[in-house]
Amino acid sequence: MFRAYHSLPEMRAPDGTHTHAAYGFANTLIKYVNDFRPTHVAVTSDFSLESFRNAIEPEYKANREEADEDVAAQFDLCAEVTRALGAAFFEQEDYEADDLIATLVQGVVRRGASARIVTVDKDLAQLVREDGRVVLYDLARDRVTDADGVRERFGVDPAQIPDWLGLVGDAVDNLPGVPGIGPVSAAAALRAFGRIEAIPAEPEAWADVPVRGARRIAERIAEHRERALRTRELATVVRHVPGVRTDLRALRYRGPDRAAFEDLCARLGWGRIAERLPSAR
């Protein structure tokens, strides 16, 4: 949605409502369903800019500004688009879209299904499974990332992504890491010791770790370990959001509600986008 807002020319409905972010979102969802013919589809959204994580760390995402009024108005449009296109839509107060994705993925895998997470968010690499039943998919680059792909990109296993973020930090979410520890050093430390709390402060224990400046790295992690652990906690997605239905029947994709989508297009002045609607399943 935000990518569309910043890349597409301004569009307005007859009543003056900005619609180009929702229009780009609709086109993306239609393209995905047409190209891949998924059996089940779910779309998730943040409920608001704040979540339970702000109670843990008040500065979490404090670097982000409130969405402009013309952007904020399009969140509801995206939810309406999603439902008219026949996909399940989820948002939950106090939780983020990533938590809902994690919960849905956990649920469908438990029921014997596989899941593809359509995202470019590195945080969600922690959900990738070694058995290949959960992968990430970058729609713009047409690129699938499995467990080996996570290791190639980050240098750690998928399960270690929260620890990696704890050491490196994440400027996008205003999460502080350990000063002076970059992606390569963090990956080397985690490959050698597994978890943040297991990383030794004694440089002598780093003798077999293939990284330069082991003494400096050991000292900095020891000094800022509590910060790293708090950042890891914030970067770890919730896999059991209360009240979220993850049964396959609720997520089954049965095709669009053509009448509802055509009415939506007429109201928003979207022209011929309805001609690209996927067929019913």
HELIX and SHEET records of a PDB file:
HELIX    1   1 PHE A    2  SER A    7  1                                   6    
HELIX    2   2 HIS A   20  PHE A   36  1                                  17    
HELIX    3   3 ARG A   53  ILE A   56  1                                   4    
HELIX    4   4 GLU A   69  ALA A   84  1                                  16    
HELIX    5   5 ALA A   97  ARG A  110  1                                  14    
HELIX    6   6 LYS A  122  LEU A  127  5                                   6    
HELIX    7   7 ALA A  147  PHE A  154  1                                   8    
HELIX    8   8 PRO A  158  GLN A  160  5                                   3    
HELIX    9   9 ILE A  161  VAL A  168  1                                   8    
HELIX   10  10 ALA A  171  ASP A  173  5                                   3    
HELIX   11  11 PRO A  183  PHE A  193  1                                  11    
HELIX   12  12 ILE A  196  ALA A  198  5                                   3    
HELIX   13  13 PRO A  203  TRP A  206  5                                   4    
HELIX   14  14 ALA A  214  GLU A  223  1                                  10    
HELIX   15  15 ARG A  225  ALA A  235  1                                  11    
HELIX   16  16 LEU A  248  LEU A  251  1                                   4    
HELIX   17  17 ARG A  258  LEU A  268  1                                  11    
HELIX   18  18 GLY A  271  ARG A  276  5                                   6    
SHEET    1   A 2 ALA A  42  THR A  44  0                                        
SHEET    2   A 2 ALA A  88  PHE A  90  1                                        
SHEET    1   B 3 ALA A 115  VAL A 118  0                                        
SHEET    2   B 3 VAL A 134  ASP A 138  1                                        
SHEET    3   B 3 ARG A 143  THR A 145 -1                                        
END                                                                             
